[in-house]
Amino acid sequence: MEILCITSRSCGVLLDPEGLYEARQKHALFLNGRPLGEERRSVASLFDLEPDANYTLESVTEGGDRQALTFHTKQETCTLNVRDFGAKGDGKTEDTAMLQAAILCCPDGGRVLIPAGEYVTGPLFLKSRMTLEIQEGATLMLLTDRARFPILPGHTPANNPDGEVLLGMFEGYAVDDFAAALNGIDVTDVAVIGRGVIDGRAQDGDWWVDPKKVRVANRGNMLYTQRCKGLLVQGLTFRNSPSWNLHPAFSEDLDFIDVRVQAPWDSPNTDGFDPESCRNVRLLGAEISVGDDCIAIKSGKIELGRKYRRPCEDLEIAWCALLDGHGGVTIGSEMAGGVKRVRAHHCHMRGNDRALRVKTRRDRGKDGVVDDIVFQDIRMDDVKMPLVVNSFYFCDADGKTDRVQSREKQPVDDTTPEIGTVCFERVDARGCKACAAYAMGLPEKPMAHLILRDCRFDFDPEAEPLVPAMALGVEACSRRGLIVRFLKKLTLEGVRMEGIEGEPLEAEDVEQIINQTQI
């Protein structure tokens, strides 16, 4: 066992490092000798702890293995109960001012407690060095009238080295944006914990109606940070967001532990977790089922990437269940600042369109470097496309122009992005549809190195043809092997494919192939 996070009132624990979202065995848990029940997941949370206290957690598996660890909770200066500030929690009365007052009054090291109830609220703004606890049975119910939402301006001129203050951001641009349900702007050392729910209620407003149309400002998120340092989000459920759910931007040292993100499969642009130009980020033990990408790692679209050159880097995604979204773990396509050192491991994916994918295109720029990306120990069930690396992603108004889509070499200049090394290791994909992997670099800047090691692909014998990558000129296919083009180096070790039709490897414009398994 391993401690993942500790607050004054909670603790996150890794029970099974070799499990996926679900542990390999049930764990019976005991806290200071008191039984807590059984846990089937690899990552578990403990709540309702006392501050500044010693605890011993014991785990006993079905097979009889016993482990124990001790931990000490953090100190706490005080608890402010939002009911004492006049919050009703009756599902009818608006409680925005009361909840915000409790947050603003919280001293350093204090806790704001939201007990069971239904709290109708507008966007709330966090402050530094506090814990916000939304207890089990408590639901924050977001207002549905966008006229009641504050707006975060995009570019605001400022007397600082950047010449501006960034606040609102939407799909890689600094633009006016409606505030999120929870906002952390220039805050440090904040914890948002509990078994409660934050419900965006987007289906009850007009957020999902004609979603591409900007009405006053762009749609907001469930949780949004800008220039935040030191944030823990643990245990909460986020559902029915107007747009992206969890969107930390230009922030660092972030932990998202044991969270759930939920939206209908057909809800527009309800990405689950989209860190943008962030560093030192962990998403552990999450369950995400949404209407777009479960996870999308980003760093600005053209303008922000070129100006700030702030990559998204040093990310760990592990022990997660990524269900039904368009993509499981996606990098890009807004990645003009680069994405580096990402490790996604011990995750279960089910029903995704394209499970693991990299998306870029010409004009993302020379700082748009994707490198040192590792996917390990991933189980996939009924995914249409397991692995995609696409340098011709046809997003944006010019996405289908000859400049973006041409397979002829273009001049390498400041507009040319780059893909370095991407490694897929111990990927077990079952029920595949189109092909095992589809990877294309740019002809003028080939992908440096694609690695597949100890991967298995089993195909659905009744799979219908579909397009494996979102680019022009890509033909629909079914039960194909590896299709690769414009690579400097391809390494294949221990790759197995069952149920394919045709050649297992279709390679074009690949400078070096190391095929140790001779697939």
KEDREN-886198 format. One record per residue (C-alpha): residue in three letters; x, y, z. Coordinates in steps of 0.5 Angstrom, whole numbers, plus 2048, in hexadecimal, padded with zeros to 3 digits. Layout:
<recs>
AlaXYZ...
</recs>
This chain:
<recs>
Met800800800Glu8028077FFIle7FF80E801Leu7FD8127FBCys7FB8187FFIle7F981B806Thr7F5821809Ser7F282280FArg7EC81E80ESer7EE819809Cys7F3814806Gly7F48117FFVal7F780A7FFLeu7FA8067F9Leu7F87FF7FBAsp7FA7FB7F5Pro8007FE7F0Glu7FF7F87EBGly7F77F97EBLeu7F47FD7E6Tyr7EE8017E8Glu7EB7FB7ECAla7F07F87F0Arg7F27F07EFGln7EF7EE7F5Lys7EA7F17FAHis7ED7F5800Ala7EA7F5807Leu7EC7FB80APhe7ED7FD812Leu7EE803815Asn7F180381CGly7EE7FC81CArg7E77FF81APro7E47FB814Leu7E380080EGly7E07FA809Glu7E37F8802Glu7E67FC7FDArg7E77F97F6Arg7EB7FF7F3Ser7F28007F3Val7F18077F5Ala7ED8087FBSer7EB80E800Leu7EA80F807Phe7E681580AAsp7E3817810Leu7EA817813Glu7EC81C819Pro7F2821818Asp7F882081BAla7F781981DAsn7FB81281CTyr7F880D818Thr7F9806816Leu7F6803810Glu7F67FB80FSer7F57F7809Val7F37F0808Thr7F27ED801Glu7EE7E77FFGly7F47E37FFGly7F67E5806Asp7FB7EA805Arg7FC7EF80AGln7FF7F680AAla7FF7FC80ELeu80180380EThr801809813Phe7FF810811His7FE817815Thr7F981C813Lys7FA823812Gln7F9828817Glu7F382D816Thr7F1834819Cys7EA834819Thr7E4831815Leu7DE836812Asn7D8833811Val7D483680BArg7CD83580FAsp7D083A814Phe7D183F80EGly7C983E80CAla7CA839807Lys7C3835806Gly7C582F802Asp7BE82E800Gly7BE82D7F9Lys7BA8347F8Thr7BE8397FBGlu7C483C7F8Asp7CA83C7FCThr7CF83F7F8Ala7D18457FDMet7D1840803Leu7D683B800Gln7DA8417FEAla7DA844804Ala7DC83E808Ile7E283D803Leu7E4844804Cys7E484480BCys7E883E80CPro7EF83F80FAsp7F583C80DGly7F583480FGly7EE834810Arg7E883080DVal7E183280ALeu7DC82D80BIle7D682C806Pro7D282680AAla7CD822806Gly7C7826802Glu7C68297FBTyr7C98307FBVal7C78347F5Thr7CD8387F3Gly7D183C7EEPro7D883C7ECLeu7DD83C7F3Phe7E483E7F3Leu7E983B7F8Lys7EE83E7FCSer7F583C7FEArg7F7837804Met7F0834805Thr7EC82E805Leu7E582E802Glu7E1827804Ile7DB825800Gln7D9820804Glu7D5819802Gly7CE81B801Ala7CF8227FFThr7CE8257F8Leu7D082B7F5Met7CB82D7F0Leu7CD8327EBLeu7C98377E8Thr7C68367E1Asp7C583D7DFArg7CC8407DCAla7CA8477DDArg7CB8467E4Phe7D28437E3Pro7D88487E4Ile7DD8487DELeu7E48477DEPro7E784C7D9Gly7EC8497D4His7F284E7D3Thr7F38547D8Pro7F88597D7Ala7FD8597DDAsn80385C7E0Asn8078557E0Pro80C8527DCAsp80784F7D7Gly8038557D6Glu7FD8527D8Val7F984D7DDLeu7F68477DBLeu7EF8457DEGly7EA8427D9Met7EC83D7D4Phe7E98387CFGlu7EB8337CBGly7F28367CBTyr7F183D7CAAla7F18437CFVal7E98457CEAsp7E48477D2Asp7E18417D6Phe7DB8407DBAla7DE83E7E2Ala7DE8377E4Ala7DB8347EALeu7E18347EEAsn7E78397ECGly7EE8397EFIle7F18407ECAsp7F88417EFVal7F783D7F5Thr7FC8387F9Asp7FB8327FDVal7F48317FCAla7F082A7FEVal7E98287FBIle7E78227FEGly7E181D800Arg7DC8197FDGly7D781E7FBVal7D58207F4Ile7D68267EFAsp7D08267EAGly7D182B7E4Arg7C98297E2Ala7CB82B7DBGln7C58277D8Asp7C082C7DCGly7C38327D9Asp7C58347D2Trp7CD8327D3Trp7CC82C7CEVal7C782F7C9Asp7CB8327C3Pro7D28317C7Lys7D68347C2Lys7D383B7C2Val7D68407C7Arg7D18437CBVal7D48497CFAla7DA8447D0Asn7DC83D7CFArg7D98387D4Gly7DD8367DAAsn7DF8307DEMet7DE82D7E4Leu7E582E7E7Tyr7EA8337E5Thr7F08367E7Gln7F583B7E4Arg7FC83C7E7Cys7FA8377EDLys8008347F1Gly7FE82E7F6Leu7F782B7F5Leu7F48257F7Val7ED8237F5Gln7EB81C7F8Gly7E58187F8Leu7E081C7F5Thr7DB81B7EFPhe7DB8207E9Arg7D581F7E4Asn7D18237DFSer7D68287DDPro7D482E7D8Ser7DB82C7D5Trp7E28297D7Asn7E18277DELeu7E88277E2His7ED82C7DEPro7F382F7E2Ala7F78347DEPhe7FE8377DFSer7FE8337E6Glu80382E7E9Asp8038297EFLeu7FC8267EEAsp7F98207F1Phe7F281D7EEIle7F18177F2Asp7EB8127F2Val7E68177EEArg7E08157EAVal7DF8197E4Gln7D88187E0Ala7D481A7DAPro7D08177D5Trp7D38147CFAsp7D08197CASer7D181F7CEPro7D68247CAAsn7DD8267CCThr7DC8237D3Asp7E48217D4Gly7E581E7DBPhe7EC8207DCAsp7F08257D8Pro7F68287DBGlu7F982E7D7Ser8008307D8Cys80182D7DFArg8068297E2Asn8078247E7Val8008217E7Arg7FD81B7E9Leu7F68187E8Leu7F68117ECGly7F080D7EDAla7EB8117E9Glu7E580E7E5Ile7E38127DFSer7DD8117DAVal7DB8177D6Gly7D981A7CFAsp7E081B7CCAsp7E781A7CECys7E88177D5Ile7EF81A7D6Ala7F281F7D1Ile7F88227D3Lys7FA8297D0Ser7FE82F7CFGly7FA8347CBLys7F88357C4Ile7FE8397C0Glu7FE8407C3Leu7FE83E7CBGly8038397C9Arg80883D7C5Lys8078437CATyr80883F7D1Arg80C8397CEArg8098357D4Pro80982E7D3Cys8048297D7Glu8098247DAAsp80B81F7E0Leu80481C7E0Glu8028157E3Ile7FB8127E1Ala7FA80B7E5Trp7F58067E8Cys7EF80A7E4Ala7E98077E0Leu7E880B7DALeu7E18097D7Asp7DD80B7D0Gly7E18127CFHis7E38137C8Gly7EA8137CAGly7ED80F7D0Val7F48137D1Thr7F58187CCIle7FA81D7CBGly7F98237C7Ser7F68267C2Glu7F782C7C6Met7FF82B7C7Ala8028317C5Gly8078327CBGly80882A7CBVal8078247CFLys80D8207D2Arg80E81B7D7Val8078187D8Arg8068117DBAla7FF80D7DBHis7FF8067DEHis7FB8017E1Cys7F48047DEHis7EE8007DBMet7EB8037D5Arg7E48017D2Gly7E08037CCAsn7E48097CAAsp7E580B7C3Arg7EC80C7C3Ala7EF80A7CALeu7F680D7CAArg7F88127C5Val7FC8187C3Lys7F981D7BFThr7FD8237BBArg7FD8277B5Arg80282C7B1Asp8028337B4Arg8028307BBGly8098337BBLys8108317BDAsp80E8317C4Gly80982C7C3Val80D8267C5Val80A8207C7Asp81081C7CAAsp8118167D0Ile80A8137D0Val80980D7D3Phe8038087D3Gln8048027D7Asp7FF7FD7DAIle7F97FF7D7Arg7F37FA7D6Met7EE7FC7D0Asp7E77F97CFAsp7E37FA7C9Val7E78007C7Lys7E68027BFMet7ED8047BEPro7F38037C4Leu7F98077C2Val7F980D7BDVal7FE8127BCAsn7FC8177B7Ser80081D7B4Phe7FA81F7B0Tyr7F48207B4Phe7EF8257B1Cys7ED8297B6Asp7EC8317B5Ala7E98357AFAsp7EF8337ABGly7F082C7ADLys7EE8297A7Thr7F282E7A2Asp7F882B79EArg7FD82E7A2Val7FB82A7A8Gln7F98247A5Ser7FE82379FArg80281D7A0Glu80882079CLys80E8237A0Gln80D82B7A2Pro81282F7A4Val81482E7ABAsp8148357AFAsp8118387B5Thr80A8357B4Thr80C82E7B4Pro80B82A7BAGlu80E8237BCIle80D81D7BFGly8138197C2Thr8128127C6Val80C80F7C7Cys80C8087CBPhe8068037CBGlu8087FE7D0Arg8037F87D3Val7FD7FA7CFAsp7F87F57CFAla7F27F77CAArg7EC7F27C9Gly7E67F37C4Cys7EA7F87C0Lys7E77FB7BAAla7EB7FE7B4Cys7F27FD7B5Ala7F77FC7BBAla7FB8027BATyr7FB8087B5Ala80180D7B6Met8038137B1Gly8088187B2Leu80981D7ADPro80D81C7A7Glu8128227A8Lys8138207B0Pro8128197B1Met8108167B7Ala8168147BBHis81580E7BELeu80E8097BFIle80F8037C4Leu80A7FE7C5Arg80D7F97CAAsp8097F37CCCys8027F57CAArg7FC7F07C8Phe7F67F27C3Asp7F07EE7C2Phe7EB7F07BDAsp7E47EF7BDPro7E27EA7B7Glu7DC7EE7B5Ala7DF7F57B5Glu7DD7FA7B0Pro7E27FF7ACLeu7E38067AFVal7E880B7AFPro7EE80A7B4Ala7F08117B4Met7ED8187B3Ala7F181A7ADLeu7EF81B7A5Gly7F18157A1Val7F18107A6Glu7EC80A7A4Ala7E88067A8Cys7EA8007AASer7E97FA7AFArg7ED7F47B2Arg7F47F77AFGly7FA7F77B2Leu7FF7FD7B4Ile7FF8027AEVal8058077AFArg80880D7ABPhe80D8127ABLeu81180F7B1Lys8188107B3Lys8188097B7Leu8138047B8Thr8157FF7BELeu8107F87BFGlu8117F37C4Gly80D7EE7C6Val8077F17C2Arg8017EC7C1Met7FB7ED7BDGlu7F57E87BCGly7EF7E87B7Ile7F37ED7B2Glu7F27ED7ABGly7F87EE7A6Glu7FF7F07A8Pro8007F17AFLeu8057F77AEGlu8047FC7A8Ala8098017A9Glu80B8077A4Asp81080C7A4Val8138097ABGlu81B80A7ABGln81C8047B0Ile8187FE7B2Ile81A7FA7B8Asn8167F47B8Gln8187EF7BDThr8127EB7BDGln8117EB7B5Ile80A7EC7B5
</recs>
